[in-house]
Amino acid sequence: MAKTLVLVASLLILGNVFFSHASFSPSVIVDIATIILNNYCSPEKLVGMKEAIEAASSNTGILNMPDAETLANVLSSGVQHTVSDPRLKVSYEPNYAPAVPPKLPPLPPEQLIAVIQNSMKLDILEGNIGYLRIDHILGEEAAEKVGPLLLDLVWSKILPTSALIFDLRYTGSGEVTGIPYIVSYFTEAEPLIHIDSIYDRPSNTTTPFFTMPDLLGQRYGATKSIIVLTSKNTKGIAEDVAYCLQNLKRATIVGEKTAGGSVKTDKFKAGDSDFYVTVPTAKSINPVTGSTWEVTGVTPDVEVNAEDALATAIKIINLHAQVPAIIEGSATLIADNYAFENIGSDVAAKLKEQLESGTYNMVVSKQSLESKLSADLQTLSGDKSLKTTSNTPALPPMDYTPEMYIELIKVSFHTDVFENNIGYLRFDMFGDFEEVKPIAQVIVEHVWNKVLNTNALIVDLRNNLGGPTTAIAGFCSYFFDADKQIVLDKLYDRSSGTITELQTLQELTGSVRYGSKKSVIILTSGATAGAAEEFVYIMKKLGRAMIIGETTAGASHPPKTFQVGETDIFLSIPTVHSDNSAGPAWEGAGIAPHIPVPADAALDTAKGIFNKHLAVKETKS
């Protein structure tokens, strides 16, 4: 209410403040405000205007302006600022004659051909890429009149192309009925799709637009790549077409943000004066977004200068041409190598379905392709480790001095001894067995010996992100006795089709084990992953430790990197899984703790259990 009162009041007093020559009746202002109130397409912005107009109509003051055009400009600025809509305009036009919409007269075929050739530009670019520029979007009625010629001269040449660049950079006019007509050529006949709704304010009606079941000629289809080029001059109906195709995920928009025009504007005469008000009387409401492109414009998927849009579109389409081989190659690698064969086959089949559905036509760069492929693989498999990756070569091993090893170990491991002689060992990454072997004795001296003689041990893996599993057997062996070799786990390698048994080692660096008698608690969190989960899985399965904390990440054994064909796309594929004949696999699901508590409460919970247990034990002794 306050805002609209300001609108009308400001229109009434602007002249009194600034000018003192010509005079105009306040009724002009009231007429202009009334036109806006009754016809503006977004009435929710005008709440309270009716009351404001009634208050203004009783004002008998005279507006003083130097001339009518100055008054019109001031009024335009006022309404545009108040309603936040630059499409509202007030003009002074004493010689105004309403424009009559041009109708296409009956023309001989040769003249019709000339009209079409002048309003459209067609080309077939290298790589069988179609290029179609349209500067005016025909309505359904006009399109039907020239339809056969359009099919012969334009559409028959576009249909065989592999992809289409639809240039709307210069399109500033069109007919509303052309929206479903154009969009329908890029969708299937069934099912019908709700693509737009047009709300008309004067009639207070909303007209839904759906794709059309019947069209003249063949459809381009729903899967071939389409790029729509836009510029700041793309306006009105062309914006609606671009916005519909974008939100249907049927086309990628490349270029500049569009003008933010309107599907319909009307010009109204203000009373008996020569002042006119241009008002957007209808608006588009997209069924996907629930909002409109009007005023704000259509934001491209790839923003570039208008003059660079065509070259950018060609690059994107050339990327799209590579996508089928990349997806097919990825599907084959996953089907042949993923650790769980049935899941791998299912993911491969569904990945091909995604390709056939055309969703990969929306990628605009190698990065966006990798991102989408990763997201699809993880969604289809439920495995965070199945994804695209970089092929970063391993760094050469560093030549550490003994002193450097000691400092590295101090940083990598944390030990403590709590009351009741409870040991605490934390490390956040598993190392490769071959890399750890040369410093194993140093680890024993500076880490293991500090917790070896404790009454019970807490192993903190809450921040352990995994690493190679080659050291798992050796680490597990410290918690079992040497007199009996125990099978810790069986690992199935899909790539080689082999099963490997992980067994406790008979000889260990430092030789002194923690043994199988003293109690062990392992702390976990949702971040505990990979090799750390394999260790937790073994210790829980064999009843050697109590697990306290949160369910682990559900990652996988360390994945292998595969190149997709001859491309520069690489996949991270888990190829090994633990023996799931003994129970549910931890890969993809995580390991549930014996005692679930928030990760930050796990250490206190473990200490409380051990303190109580050791206190009882001390009392009995």
ROZABA-985391 format. One record per residue (C-alpha): residue in three letters; x negated, y, z negated. Coordinates in steps of 0.5 Angstrom, whole numbers, padded with zeros to 4 digits, always signed. Layout:
ALAXYZ;...
***
This chain:
MET+0000+0000+0000;ALA-0005+0005-0002;LYS-0009+0004+0004;THR-0003+0005+0009;LEU-0001+0011+0005;VAL-0008+0014+0006;LEU-0008+0012+0014;VAL-0001+0016+0015;ALA-0003+0022+0010;SER-0010+0023+0013;LEU-0007+0023+0020;LEU-0002+0029+0018;ILE-0008+0033+0014;LEU-0014+0032+0019;GLY-0012+0038+0023;ASN-0011+0043+0017;VAL-0018+0041+0015;PHE-0022+0042+0021;PHE-0018+0046+0026;SER-0014+0053+0027;HIS-0012+0054+0034;ALA-0006+0049+0038;SER+0000+0046+0034;PHE+0003+0040+0034;SER+0009+0037+0031;PRO+0008+0032+0025;SER+0014+0028+0028;VAL+0008+0026+0033;ILE+0004+0023+0028;VAL+0010+0019+0025;ASP+0012+0016+0032;ILE+0005+0014+0033;ALA+0005+0010+0026;THR+0012+0007+0027;ILE+0009+0004+0034;ILE+0003+0001+0030;LEU+0008-0001+0024;ASN+0013-0005+0029;ASN+0008-0008+0034;TYR+0001-0009+0031;CYS-0001-0016+0032;SER-0003-0017+0025;PRO+0002-0014+0020;GLU-0001-0016+0014;LYS-0006-0011+0015;LEU+0000-0006+0015;VAL+0003-0007+0008;GLY+0006-0001+0005;MET+0006+0003+0012;LYS+0014+0004+0012;GLU+0014+0007+0006;ALA+0008+0012+0008;ILE+0012+0014+0014;GLU+0018+0015+0010;ALA+0014+0020+0006;ALA+0010+0023+0012;SER+0017+0024+0016;SER+0019+0030+0010;ASN+0013+0034+0011;THR+0014+0040+0015;GLY+0007+0042+0016;ILE+0004+0044+0023;LEU-0002+0040+0025;ASN-0007+0045+0028;MET-0012+0043+0033;PRO-0016+0046+0039;ASP-0013+0041+0044;ALA-0009+0035+0045;GLU-0015+0031+0047;THR-0018+0033+0041;LEU-0012+0031+0037;ALA-0012+0024+0040;ASN-0019+0022+0039;VAL-0019+0024+0031;LEU-0012+0020+0031;SER-0016+0014+0034;SER-0022+0014+0029;GLY-0017+0015+0024;VAL-0013+0009+0025;GLN-0019+0005+0028;HIS-0022+0006+0021;THR-0016+0005+0017;VAL-0014-0002+0020;SER-0022-0004+0022;ASP-0020-0005+0029;PRO-0023-0002+0035;ARG-0018-0004+0039;LEU-0013+0001+0037;LYS-0013+0007+0041;VAL-0009+0014+0041;SER-0010+0018+0048;TYR-0007+0024+0051;GLU-0004+0022+0058;PRO+0000+0027+0061;ASN+0000+0024+0068;TYR+0000+0017+0065;ALA+0004+0012+0070;PRO+0005+0005+0068;ALA+0000+0000+0071;VAL+0004-0005+0075;PRO+0001-0012+0075;PRO-0002-0014+0081;LYS+0002-0020+0085;LEU-0002-0024+0090;PRO+0002-0023+0096;PRO+0003-0028+0102;LEU-0004-0028+0105;PRO-0006-0032+0111;PRO-0011-0038+0110;GLU-0017-0034+0112;GLN-0016-0028+0107;LEU-0014-0033+0101;ILE-0021-0036+0103;ALA-0024-0029+0102;VAL-0021-0027+0096;ILE-0023-0034+0093;GLN-0030-0033+0095;ASN-0030-0026+0093;SER-0028-0027+0086;MET-0032-0034+0085;LYS-0039-0036+0086;LEU-0041-0043+0086;ASP-0048-0047+0087;ILE-0050-0053+0086;LEU-0057-0053+0082;GLU-0063-0058+0082;GLY-0061-0064+0078;ASN-0054-0064+0081;ILE-0052-0059+0076;GLY-0046-0055+0078;TYR-0046-0047+0077;LEU-0039-0044+0077;ARG-0038-0036+0076;ILE-0031-0033+0075;ASP-0030-0026+0074;HIS-0022-0026+0073;ILE-0018-0032+0070;LEU-0012-0034+0074;GLY-0006-0035+0071;GLU-0002-0042+0072;GLU+0003-0039+0077;ALA-0003-0036+0081;ALA-0007-0042+0081;GLU-0002-0046+0084;LYS-0001-0041+0090;VAL-0008-0042+0091;GLY-0009-0049+0088;PRO-0010-0053+0095;LEU-0016-0048+0097;LEU-0019-0048+0090;LEU-0019-0056+0091;ASP-0023-0055+0097;LEU-0027-0050+0097;VAL-0029-0050+0089;TRP-0027-0056+0085;SER-0029-0061+0090;LYS-0036-0059+0090;ILE-0036-0059+0082;LEU-0033-0066+0081;PRO-0039-0070+0083;THR-0044-0066+0079;SER-0047-0069+0073;ALA-0046-0063+0069;LEU-0043-0056+0069;ILE-0045-0049+0068;PHE-0039-0044+0067;ASP-0041-0037+0067;LEU-0036-0032+0064;ARG-0041-0027+0063;TYR-0038-0022+0067;THR-0031-0024+0066;GLY-0027-0018+0063;SER-0019-0020+0065;GLY-0015-0026+0066;GLU-0008-0029+0065;VAL-0006-0032+0058;THR-0003-0038+0062;GLY-0010-0040+0065;ILE-0012-0042+0058;PRO-0009-0049+0058;TYR-0010-0049+0065;ILE-0018-0049+0065;VAL-0019-0052+0058;SER-0015-0058+0061;TYR-0019-0060+0067;PHE-0025-0061+0061;THR-0021-0066+0057;GLU-0017-0073+0058;ALA-0010-0073+0060;GLU-0008-0076+0054;PRO-0007-0075+0048;LEU-0005-0068+0049;ILE-0009-0063+0045;HIS-0007-0057+0041;ILE-0012-0052+0043;ASP-0009-0045+0041;SER-0003-0041+0039;ILE-0001-0034+0041;TYR+0003-0030+0036;ASP+0007-0024+0039;ARG+0009-0019+0034;PRO+0014-0015+0038;SER+0018-0022+0039;ASN+0015-0025+0032;THR+0014-0031+0036;THR+0009-0036+0036;THR+0007-0040+0042;PRO+0003-0046+0042;PHE-0001-0048+0048;PHE-0003-0056+0049;THR-0007-0059+0054;MET-0003-0060+0060;PRO-0002-0068+0062;ASP-0001-0066+0070;LEU-0006-0062+0074;LEU-0007-0061+0081;GLY-0013-0065+0083;GLN-0018-0069+0079;ARG-0021-0067+0072;TYR-0028-0066+0070;GLY-0027-0071+0064;ALA-0029-0071+0057;THR-0036-0073+0057;LYS-0040-0069+0062;SER-0044-0063+0059;ILE-0041-0057+0060;ILE-0045-0050+0058;VAL-0041-0044+0058;LEU-0045-0037+0059;THR-0043-0031+0055;SER-0045-0024+0054;LYS-0042-0018+0051;ASN-0038-0016+0057;THR-0034-0023+0056;LYS-0027-0020+0054;GLY-0020-0023+0053;ILE-0018-0029+0056;ALA-0025-0031+0058;GLU-0026-0031+0050;ASP-0021-0035+0048;VAL-0023-0040+0054;ALA-0030-0040+0051;TYR-0027-0041+0044;CYS-0023-0046+0045;LEU-0028-0051+0049;GLN-0033-0049+0043;ASN-0028-0051+0037;LEU-0026-0057+0041;LYS-0034-0059+0041;ARG-0033-0060+0049;ALA-0038-0054+0051;THR-0044-0051+0048;ILE-0044-0043+0048;VAL-0050-0040+0051;GLY-0051-0032+0051;GLU-0049-0026+0047;LYS-0043-0025+0042;THR-0037-0023+0046;ALA-0033-0017+0046;GLY-0028-0019+0041;GLY-0022-0016+0045;SER-0015-0019+0045;VAL-0010-0024+0049;LYS-0005-0018+0050;THR-0005-0010+0049;ASP+0001-0006+0051;LYS+0001+0002+0051;PHE+0007+0005+0048;LYS+0009+0013+0049;ALA+0010+0016+0042;GLY+0017+0019+0042;ASP+0018+0025+0048;SER+0010+0027+0047;ASP+0005+0025+0052;PHE+0001+0022+0047;TYR+0000+0014+0048;VAL-0002+0008+0043;THR-0005+0002+0046;VAL-0004-0003+0041;PRO-0006-0011+0041;THR+0001-0014+0040;ALA-0001-0021+0041;LYS-0007-0025+0038;SER-0010-0032+0038;ILE-0010-0037+0032;ASN-0014-0043+0034;PRO-0012-0049+0031;VAL-0019-0052+0029;THR-0021-0046+0025;GLY-0015-0043+0023;SER-0018-0036+0025;THR-0019-0032+0031;TRP-0024-0029+0036;GLU-0021-0023+0037;VAL-0025-0016+0034;THR-0031-0021+0032;GLY-0032-0024+0038;VAL-0034-0031+0040;THR-0041-0033+0037;PRO-0045-0037+0041;ASP-0048-0044+0039;VAL-0055-0041+0042;GLU-0056-0034+0042;VAL-0060-0031+0048;ASN-0060-0025+0052;ALA-0055-0025+0057;GLU-0060-0025+0063;ASP-0064-0031+0060;ALA-0057-0035+0059;LEU-0057-0039+0065;ALA-0065-0041+0064;THR-0063-0043+0057;ALA-0057-0047+0060;ILE-0061-0051+0065;LYS-0066-0053+0059;ILE-0061-0055+0055;ILE-0057-0059+0061;ASN-0064-0062+0062;LEU-0065-0065+0055;HIS-0058-0068+0056;ALA-0060-0072+0062;GLN-0065-0075+0057;VAL-0061-0077+0052;PRO-0058-0083+0054;ALA-0064-0086+0055;ILE-0066-0084+0048;ILE-0060-0087+0045;GLU-0060-0093+0049;GLY-0067-0094+0047;SER-0066-0092+0039;ALA-0060-0097+0039;THR-0065-0103+0042;LEU-0070-0101+0037;ILE-0065-0102+0031;ALA-0062-0108+0033;ASP-0069-0112+0034;ASN-0072-0109+0028;TYR-0068-0107+0022;ALA-0069-0111+0016;PHE-0061-0113+0016;GLU-0060-0116+0022;ASN-0052-0115+0022;ILE-0052-0108+0020;GLY-0057-0107+0025;SER-0053-0110+0031;ASP-0047-0106+0028;VAL-0051-0099+0028;ALA-0053-0100+0035;ALA-0046-0101+0038;LYS-0043-0095+0034;LEU-0049-0091+0036;LYS-0048-0093+0044;GLU-0040-0091+0042;GLN-0042-0084+0040;LEU-0046-0083+0046;GLU-0040-0085+0051;SER-0036-0080+0047;GLY-0040-0074+0049;THR-0042-0072+0042;TYR-0049-0072+0044;ASN-0047-0066+0049;MET-0047-0061+0044;VAL-0055-0062+0042;VAL-0058-0056+0044;SER-0066-0057+0043;LYS-0070-0063+0041;GLN-0070-0061+0034;SER-0062-0061+0034;LEU-0062-0068+0037;GLU-0067-0071+0032;SER-0062-0068+0027;LYS-0056-0071+0030;LEU-0059-0078+0031;SER-0062-0078+0024;ALA-0055-0076+0021;ASP-0051-0081+0025;LEU-0056-0087+0023;GLN-0056-0085+0016;THR-0048-0085+0016;LEU-0047-0091+0020;SER-0052-0095+0016;GLY-0051-0092+0009;ASP-0059-0092+0009;LYS-0063-0086+0008;SER-0069-0089+0011;LEU-0066-0090+0017;LYS-0068-0084+0021;THR-0072-0080+0026;THR-0079-0078+0024;SER-0085-0075+0026;ASN-0091-0079+0029;THR-0096-0075+0024;PRO-0103-0079+0024;ALA-0105-0081+0017;LEU-0111-0077+0014;PRO-0118-0080+0014;PRO-0120-0083+0007;MET-0123-0078+0003;ASP-0130-0079+0000;TYR-0129-0078-0008;THR-0134-0078-0013;PRO-0133-0082-0019;GLU-0132-0076-0023;MET-0126-0074-0018;TYR-0123-0081-0018;ILE-0123-0080-0026;GLU-0119-0073-0025;LEU-0115-0075-0020;ILE-0112-0081-0024;LYS-0111-0076-0030;VAL-0107-0072-0026;SER-0103-0078-0023;PHE-0102-0082-0029;HIS-0099-0079-0036;THR-0100-0084-0042;ASP-0098-0083-0050;VAL-0097-0087-0056;PHE-0091-0085-0060;GLU-0089-0087-0067;ASN-0088-0094-0069;ASN-0094-0095-0064;ILE-0089-0095-0058;GLY-0093-0094-0051;TYR-0091-0089-0046;LEU-0094-0089-0038;ARG-0091-0085-0033;PHE-0093-0085-0026;ASP-0090-0082-0020;MET-0092-0086-0014;PHE-0095-0093-0012;GLY-0101-0093-0008;ASP-0103-0098-0003;PHE-0107-0104-0006;GLU-0113-0103-0001;GLU-0114-0096-0003;VAL-0113-0097-0011;LYS-0117-0103-0011;PRO-0124-0099-0011;ILE-0121-0095-0017;ALA-0118-0101-0021;GLN-0123-0101-0026;VAL-0123-0093-0027;ILE-0115-0094-0028;VAL-0116-0099-0033;GLU-0121-0095-0037;HIS-0117-0089-0037;VAL-0110-0091-0037;TRP-0108-0098-0038;ASN-0113-0099-0044;LYS-0109-0093-0048;VAL-0102-0097-0048;LEU-0105-0104-0048;ASN-0105-0105-0055;THR-0098-0102-0057;ASN-0092-0106-0060;ALA-0087-0104-0054;LEU-0088-0100-0048;ILE-0084-0095-0044;VAL-0085-0094-0036;ASP-0083-0088-0034;LEU-0081-0088-0026;ARG-0075-0083-0026;ASN-0080-0079-0022;ASN-0083-0084-0018;LEU-0081-0083-0010;GLY-0084-0090-0008;GLY-0090-0091-0004;PRO-0093-0098-0001;THR-0091-0104-0004;THR-0097-0108-0003;ALA-0099-0106-0011;ILE-0093-0109-0013;ALA-0095-0116-0015;GLY-0101-0114-0018;PHE-0098-0109-0023;CYS-0092-0114-0024;SER-0097-0119-0026;TYR-0100-0115-0032;PHE-0093-0116-0035;PHE-0093-0124-0035;ASP-0098-0129-0038;ALA-0104-0132-0034;ASP-0102-0139-0035;LYS-0096-0140-0030;GLN-0096-0137-0023;ILE-0089-0134-0022;VAL-0085-0132-0016;LEU-0083-0125-0016;ASP-0079-0124-0010;LYS-0079-0126-0003;LEU-0079-0121+0003;TYR-0076-0122+0010;ASP-0080-0118+0015;ARG-0075-0118+0021;SER-0080-0115+0026;SER-0084-0122+0025;GLY-0078-0126+0023;THR-0083-0129+0017;ILE-0081-0129+0010;THR-0087-0128+0005;GLU-0087-0129-0003;LEU-0089-0124-0008;GLN-0093-0128-0014;THR-0096-0126-0020;LEU-0104-0126-0019;GLN-0108-0130-0023;GLU-0114-0125-0023;LEU-0113-0118-0025;THR-0118-0112-0026;GLY-0119-0111-0033;SER-0117-0118-0035;VAL-0112-0116-0041;ARG-0105-0117-0039;TYR-0099-0114-0043;GLY-0096-0121-0043;SER-0089-0123-0043;LYS-0088-0123-0051;LYS-0088-0115-0052;SER-0082-0111-0050;VAL-0081-0106-0044;ILE-0076-0101-0042;ILE-0076-0098-0035;LEU-0073-0091-0034;THR-0070-0089-0028;SER-0066-0084-0024;GLY-0063-0082-0018;ALA-0070-0080-0015;THR-0073-0087-0017;ALA-0074-0090-0010;GLY-0077-0095-0005;ALA-0083-0099-0008;ALA-0081-0096-0015;GLU-0074-0100-0014;GLU-0078-0106-0012;PHE-0081-0106-0018;VAL-0075-0105-0022;TYR-0071-0110-0018;ILE-0076-0115-0020;MET-0077-0114-0027;LYS-0069-0113-0028;LYS-0068-0120-0024;LEU-0073-0124-0028;GLY-0071-0121-0035;ARG-0077-0118-0036;ALA-0075-0111-0038;MET-0069-0107-0040;ILE-0067-0101-0035;ILE-0065-0095-0038;GLY-0063-0088-0034;GLU-0059-0087-0027;THR-0058-0092-0021;THR-0064-0091-0017;ALA-0064-0088-0010;GLY-0062-0094-0006;ALA-0068-0093-0001;SER-0072-0099+0002;HIS-0078-0102+0003;PRO-0083-0097+0007;PRO-0081-0097+0014;LYS-0085-0097+0020;THR-0085-0092+0025;PHE-0083-0094+0032;GLN-0083-0089+0039;VAL-0077-0089+0043;GLY-0079-0091+0050;GLU-0084-0086+0053;THR-0081-0080+0049;ASP-0084-0076+0044;ILE-0078-0078+0039;PHE-0080-0083+0033;LEU-0075-0087+0029;SER-0077-0089+0022;ILE-0074-0096+0021;PRO-0074-0101+0015;THR-0076-0108+0017;VAL-0077-0111+0011;HIS-0072-0113+0005;SER-0072-0117-0001;ASP-0069-0124-0002;ASN-0062-0123-0003;SER-0060-0130-0004;ALA-0061-0129-0011;GLY-0056-0123-0011;PRO-0054-0116-0008;ALA-0059-0113-0005;TRP-0062-0106-0008;GLU-0063-0103-0001;GLY-0058-0098+0001;ALA-0054-0099-0006;GLY-0060-0098-0012;ILE-0061-0101-0018;ALA-0056-0100-0024;PRO-0059-0100-0031;HIS-0057-0104-0037;ILE-0056-0098-0041;PRO-0053-0092-0036;VAL-0055-0085-0039;PRO-0057-0078-0035;ALA-0064-0078-0033;ASP-0066-0073-0038;ALA-0063-0077-0044;ALA-0067-0084-0042;LEU-0073-0083-0046;ASP-0070-0081-0052;THR-0065-0087-0051;ALA-0071-0091-0050;LYS-0075-0089-0056;GLY-0069-0089-0061;ILE-0068-0097-0059;PHE-0075-0099-0060;ASN-0075-0095-0066;LYS-0069-0098-0069;HIS-0072-0105-0066;LEU-0079-0104-0069;ALA-0076-0102-0076;VAL-0072-0108-0077;LYS-0078-0112-0075;GLU-0082-0109-0080;THR-0077-0110-0085;LYS-0076-0117-0084;SER-0084-0118-0084;
***
